[in-house]
Amino acid sequence: MNKKVVVGMSGGVDSSVAAYLLKKQGYEVIGVTMKVWQSDEEYEEKEGGCCSLSAVNDARRVADKLDIPFYVLNFTDVFKRNVIDYFVDEYMKGRTPNPCVACNKHIKFDELLRRAMGLGADYVATGHYAKVIERDGRYLLQRSEDDKKDQTYALYNLKQDQLARTLMPCGEYSKDVIRAIAKEIGLDVHNKKDSEEICFIPDNNHGKYIKEVMPQKVKEGHFVDKEGNKLGKHKGIVYYTIGQRKGLGIALGRPMFVIDINPLNNEVVLGNEEDIFKTTLVAKDLNFIAFDELKEPRKVQAKIRYSARPGNAIISPMEDGKVKVEFEEKQRAITKGQSVVFYDDDIVVGGGIIDGLI
């Protein structure tokens, strides 16, 4: 009997071709789109995006074309609790979360995997650009063939039992080849644009979104300098992030950057560009893939955000279960709430959430 795999289909080209490749490899493929939007009215006009209603129609058409079963499963409550509420709460604490990391951790490789097992599936699959390999009895996460599209940064939370049941066929190909395959087999989504927005925020304005969700808690406050001197008014800390220069709404005669956010005093601290370059951070909520536990200092390459270039660093365990990360060279705008991910060449060592600077 063929192995059964549930493919999370977003309606985009990557997950569509992933389903095709797996069927071609002999798997029994079931297509699933996760319903995560909170109201149909909010999303029925939204074009594209992995959470839009139009994505469901695209995914269904692909499933019909591939002649595979297709289902829409309701993930609304768990998505709101673990992604949306987390996102809003982190911004209210003066941090900048990554919702895709949270979604992968709690939704795609936890809740979806659990439901896939309930359908009798052996595996869950996605269109991520990453590779799962096995080496010496341990499952590892490896960077994809397409370095520009590699998505391992957002997948560092995967655990051994999840990796053992996960397939990512797109990781063996470049994006151009994936699009070419989609066109060759007649999929309408072959030229569909990649979604770069936060899927649950229709206009990609997170500050406006949080203000609408929590109007009583997003309040004006003061911009201050490093000494605490007031420089002017800001419209709410949720509108700002570390390293931001544009859109501050204040003119001081020279370029100023957000260098810190103080939620207790509702202050946004401004400084010069050199103030946002740091070398050492502390990370919490760690997950290691290459081994079970960090017991001694280790050299790695580390990324402090999805688009950042990896920098040489040493990671050291701390007594409270956190990890100290010391970079050889200063990093621009290390931001609390973002993830720091560790690599050994093309293998993901692990990662965690940036909790503070030293």
C-alpha positions in Angstrom: 0.0 0.0 0.0 1.3 3.5 -0.9 2.2 5.8 1.9 -0.4 8.5 2.5 0.6 12.2 2.8 -1.5 15.3 3.6 -0.2 18.3 1.7 -0.9 21.8 3.2 -2.1 23.6 0.0 -2.1 27.4 0.2 -3.2 27.9 -3.4 0.3 29.0 -4.4 2.7 27.5 -6.8 5.0 25.9 -4.3 2.5 23.8 -2.4 0.7 23.0 -5.6 3.9 21.6 -7.2 4.7 19.8 -3.9 1.5 17.9 -4.2 2.2 17.0 -7.9 5.8 15.9 -7.1 4.6 13.6 -4.2 1.9 12.0 -6.3 4.5 11.4 -9.1 6.7 9.7 -6.5 3.9 7.3 -5.7 2.4 8.7 -2.6 -1.3 8.7 -1.9 -1.8 12.5 -1.7 -4.6 14.4 0.1 -4.8 18.2 -0.3 -5.8 20.3 2.7 -6.2 24.1 3.0 -6.3 25.4 6.5 -9.1 27.9 7.2 -7.5 30.4 9.5 -9.2 33.7 8.6 -11.4 35.1 11.4 -14.4 36.3 9.3 -15.4 35.7 5.7 -16.2 39.3 5.2 -12.7 40.4 6.1 -11.0 38.2 3.5 -13.4 37.7 0.6 -12.0 40.7 -1.2 -8.3 40.0 -0.3 -6.3 38.9 -3.4 -3.7 36.2 -2.9 -2.1 35.3 0.4 -2.1 31.9 2.0 -5.0 32.8 4.2 -7.4 34.4 1.7 -10.6 32.8 0.5 -9.4 33.1 -3.1 -6.5 30.8 -2.1 -9.0 28.1 -1.3 -10.5 28.2 -4.8 -7.0 28.1 -6.3 -6.0 25.1 -4.2 -9.3 23.3 -5.0 -8.7 23.8 -8.8 -5.2 22.4 -8.4 -6.4 19.4 -6.5 -9.0 18.8 -9.2 -6.3 19.1 -11.9 -4.1 16.6 -10.0 -7.0 14.3 -9.3 -6.5 14.2 -5.5 -9.0 14.5 -2.6 -9.2 18.0 -1.2 -10.5 19.3 2.1 -10.8 22.6 4.0 -10.1 22.2 7.7 -11.0 24.8 10.3 -8.0 26.1 12.2 -9.6 29.4 13.1 -9.5 29.1 16.9 -6.0 27.6 17.3 -4.6 30.2 14.8 -6.1 33.1 16.7 -4.8 31.8 20.0 -1.3 30.9 18.9 -0.5 33.3 16.1 -2.8 36.4 16.1 -3.1 36.9 19.9 0.6 36.1 20.3 1.5 38.7 17.6 -0.6 41.4 19.2 0.6 40.7 22.7 4.3 40.8 21.6 3.9 44.2 20.0 2.2 45.5 23.1 5.3 44.4 25.0 7.5 46.5 22.7 8.7 43.4 20.8 8.6 42.5 17.1 7.3 38.9 16.6 7.6 36.7 13.5 4.1 35.3 12.9 5.4 32.8 10.3 7.6 31.2 12.9 4.7 30.9 15.3 2.4 29.5 12.5 4.9 26.8 11.6 5.5 25.9 15.2 1.9 25.7 16.4 -0.2 25.3 13.2 1.5 23.6 10.2 3.8 21.2 12.1 1.7 20.7 15.2 -2.0 21.0 14.7 -2.0 20.1 11.0 0.3 17.1 11.6 -2.0 15.9 14.4 -5.0 16.1 12.2 -3.2 14.5 9.3 -2.4 11.5 11.5 -6.1 11.4 12.4 -6.8 11.0 8.7 -4.5 8.0 8.6 -1.6 9.8 6.9 2.0 8.8 7.3 3.3 12.3 6.5 2.5 15.9 6.3 4.0 18.0 3.4 4.4 21.7 2.6 5.8 23.8 -0.2 8.6 25.1 2.0 12.1 25.5 0.5 14.0 23.3 2.9 15.2 19.7 3.1 14.7 17.1 5.7 17.5 14.5 5.8 18.5 11.7 8.1 22.1 11.2 9.3 23.3 8.8 11.9 19.8 8.1 13.1 18.9 11.8 13.6 16.7 13.9 11.4 18.2 17.2 10.3 16.9 20.3 8.6 19.0 21.4 5.6 19.0 24.6 3.5 17.3 24.3 0.2 18.9 24.2 -3.2 17.5 27.7 -3.9 19.5 29.9 -1.5 17.4 33.0 -2.2 14.2 31.2 -1.4 15.5 29.1 1.5 12.9 29.1 4.4 14.8 27.1 7.1 14.9 30.3 9.2 11.2 29.9 10.0 11.4 26.2 10.6 13.9 25.9 13.4 11.3 24.8 15.9 10.8 21.4 14.3 11.4 18.5 16.6 12.6 15.0 15.8 9.2 13.3 15.7 7.9 16.1 13.4 10.8 16.0 11.1 10.3 12.2 10.8 6.8 12.8 9.4 7.5 15.8 7.3 8.2 16.0 3.5 9.3 19.2 1.7 9.9 18.2 -2.0 10.4 21.8 -3.2 13.7 22.0 -1.3 15.4 20.0 -4.0 14.6 22.6 -6.7 15.0 26.3 -7.5 11.9 28.5 -7.6 12.3 28.9 -11.4 12.2 25.2 -11.8 9.1 24.9 -9.6 7.3 27.5 -11.7 8.4 25.7 -14.9 7.0 22.4 -13.6 3.7 24.1 -12.8 3.5 25.6 -16.2 4.4 22.3 -17.9 1.7 20.4 -16.2 -0.9 23.1 -16.9 -1.4 24.7 -13.4 -2.9 28.2 -13.6 -0.9 29.2 -10.5 2.4 28.8 -12.3 2.8 32.6 -12.5 1.0 33.5 -9.2 2.9 36.1 -7.2 4.6 35.1 -3.9 2.8 36.4 -0.9 5.0 38.8 1.1 2.4 40.1 3.5 1.3 39.1 7.0 -1.5 36.8 6.0 -4.1 37.9 8.6 -3.5 41.7 8.1 -5.4 42.7 4.9 -3.5 46.0 4.2 -0.2 44.8 5.8 -0.4 47.7 8.3 0.3 45.9 11.6 0.0 49.1 13.7 -3.4 50.0 12.3 -4.5 46.4 12.8 -3.5 46.2 16.5 -5.0 49.6 17.1 -8.3 48.3 15.8 -8.1 45.1 17.9 -7.0 46.9 21.1 -8.1 50.6 20.7 -8.0 51.2 24.5 -4.4 50.0 24.9 -2.6 51.6 22.0 -1.9 55.1 23.3 0.2 58.1 22.3 3.5 58.5 24.2 6.8 60.2 23.9 9.9 59.8 21.8 12.9 60.2 24.0 16.7 60.3 23.6 19.1 58.0 25.4 19.2 60.3 28.4 15.4 60.2 28.6 14.8 63.7 27.3 11.5 64.1 25.5 11.7 64.8 21.8 8.1 64.7 20.7 5.0 62.5 20.5 4.6 59.1 19.0 1.2 57.4 18.0 1.7 54.2 19.9 4.6 51.8 20.5 3.1 49.1 18.2 3.8 51.2 15.2 7.6 51.0 15.6 10.4 48.5 15.5 14.2 48.6 16.3 16.2 50.2 13.5 13.3 52.1 12.0 14.1 55.5 10.5 11.2 56.2 8.1 7.7 57.0 9.2 8.5 58.2 12.6 6.5 61.4 12.2 9.1 63.6 13.9 11.7 65.9 12.4 14.9 66.5 14.4 17.2 67.9 11.7 19.2 64.7 11.3 18.4 61.0 10.7 17.2 59.3 13.9 16.6 55.6 14.5 14.5 53.6 16.9 17.1 52.1 19.3 14.8 50.8 22.0 11.1 50.5 23.0 10.0 50.9 26.6 6.5 49.5 27.0 6.3 50.3 30.8 6.7 54.0 30.2 5.2 53.9 26.7 8.4 55.4 25.3 10.2 55.0 22.0 13.9 55.7 22.3 15.7 57.4 19.4 19.4 57.5 18.7 22.0 57.6 16.0 22.6 54.8 13.5 25.6 53.5 15.3 23.4 52.9 18.4 21.6 50.1 16.6 24.7 48.0 16.0 25.3 45.4 18.7 27.3 42.1 19.0 25.7 40.1 21.9 22.2 38.9 22.5 20.3 36.5 24.8 17.9 34.1 23.3 15.1 32.1 25.0 12.6 29.4 24.0 15.4 27.4 22.4 14.9 24.4 20.1 17.9 22.4 18.9 17.7 20.1 15.9 21.2 18.9 15.4 21.5 17.7 19.0 19.2 17.6 22.1 20.9 20.2 24.3 23.7 22.8 24.1 26.1 21.9 26.8 29.2 23.9 25.9 30.1 26.9 23.7 29.9 26.2 20.0 30.8 28.1 16.9 27.9 28.7 14.4 26.7 31.0 11.8 23.6 32.9 13.1 20.8 34.9 11.5 18.9 37.5 13.5 16.1 37.9 10.9 14.8 36.1 7.8 16.5 38.5 5.3 19.8 38.8 7.3 23.1 37.3 6.2 24.4 34.7 8.6 27.3 36.0 10.8 29.9 34.0 12.6 29.0 33.7 16.3 29.6 31.6 19.4 26.6 30.3 21.3 27.0 29.5 25.0 24.5 28.0 27.4 23.3 30.1 30.4 22.2 28.9 33.8 18.5 29.9 33.2 18.1 27.7 30.1 18.8 30.7 27.8 21.6 31.0 25.3 24.1 33.8 24.9 25.0 34.6 21.3 28.2 36.6 20.6 28.8 37.7 17.0 32.3 38.3 15.6 31.0 41.5 13.9 28.3 43.9 15.0 24.8 43.2 13.7 22.3 45.9 12.7 19.1 46.2 14.6 19.0 43.1 16.8 15.3 43.1 17.7 13.6 41.5 20.7 10.8 39.1 19.6 12.5 38.1 16.4 14.2 34.7 16.0 17.9 34.0 16.0 18.7 30.8 14.0 22.0 28.9 14.2 23.6 27.1 11.2 26.5 24.8 10.7 27.2 25.3 7.0 23.9 24.2 5.4 22.5 22.4 8.5 20.2 24.1 11.0 21.6 23.7 14.4 18.6 25.3 16.2 17.3 28.6 17.2 15.3 30.7 19.7 13.6 34.0 20.4 15.7 37.1 20.9 15.0 38.2 24.5 17.5 41.0 25.1 20.9 42.5 24.4 24.1 42.5 26.5 
